Amino acid sequence: MEQLEQLATKRLGRTFLYFASIHSTNTYLKEQGAQLPDGTAVVAGHQYAGRGRQGKAWQSSEEALALSVLLKGVPPYLMQMLPILFGIGARRALSLLCGREILLKWPNDLLLGEKKIAGILCESAGFGEDALAVCGIGVNLLQEPSFFAELPYGSSLWVECGVRVSPAVAGGAILTAFEQVLEEFAAGGFSPLREEYAACCINLGREVRVVTPAGEQTGFAYGIGEDGCLLVKAPAGELAIRSGEASVRGVYGYV
Ligand code: BTN
């Protein structure tokens, strides 16, 4: 890939690096970010140590997008919102490209037909003035059903929608939408974006299983808080979930 396509940004992706093969685009930006300009985007054809949330591995192939973008000078209140804001941007871009409404599973799995088509990993590195944020996304684009033989809850845009979106187009469109969401957040705060997020959040109105310091609990997810947390009514009281997973009954094999 020479460059990203459909990129209409002022900040994100203006510096662009492509690696045919690399350990992980997120790891690369965490290691090299101090020397790179704000907004640098990295795409890999193949990651041999791709990382997912909660210490899991992330499988990627040439038929998928593996993209990370570097943000510098991010204040703490924005840092904690990045997973949600990146999810909103990626969802907007990919929904337009595939012509279907993609749903979000809190905090930021992207779902089509209750199958995961993309995952997001936002990380931070460094301290004080050197602090940087890295937002990474893996999108299953062109893989055939056989790729998911051992990943029963995963799927691709091709399998679910019959559209062939290239990594270059998906990457450019996602960065463009993410920059727009960051600008909207800076101008108007989270309230309008919270409504958009809640309208496509598959957890809401359903029974969820969450892991809290007090152990695993089951409850009813009823809202998104002002900082992007998931609000859950559980038998032991109301919970505001800010980390981990919220399994949804009926999704990913949770019965
Ligand atoms: C998840 O759902 O667990 C998050 C998956 C994030 C994968 C992407 S691929 C590009 C970037 N580099 C990585 O090592 N991980 C993220």
Boltz pocket constraint, residues with backbone or C-beta under 6 A from the ligand:
constraints:
  - pocket:
      binder: B
      contacts: [[A, 23], [A, 24], [A, 25], [A, 26], [A, 27], [A, 47], [A, 49], [A, 50], [A, 51], [A, 52], [A, 53], [A, 54], [A, 56], [A, 57], [A, 58], [A, 60], [A, 65], [A, 66], [A, 67], [A, 68], [A, 109], [A, 118], [A, 119], [A, 120], [A, 121], [A, 136], [A, 137], [A, 138], [A, 139]]
      max_distance: 6.0
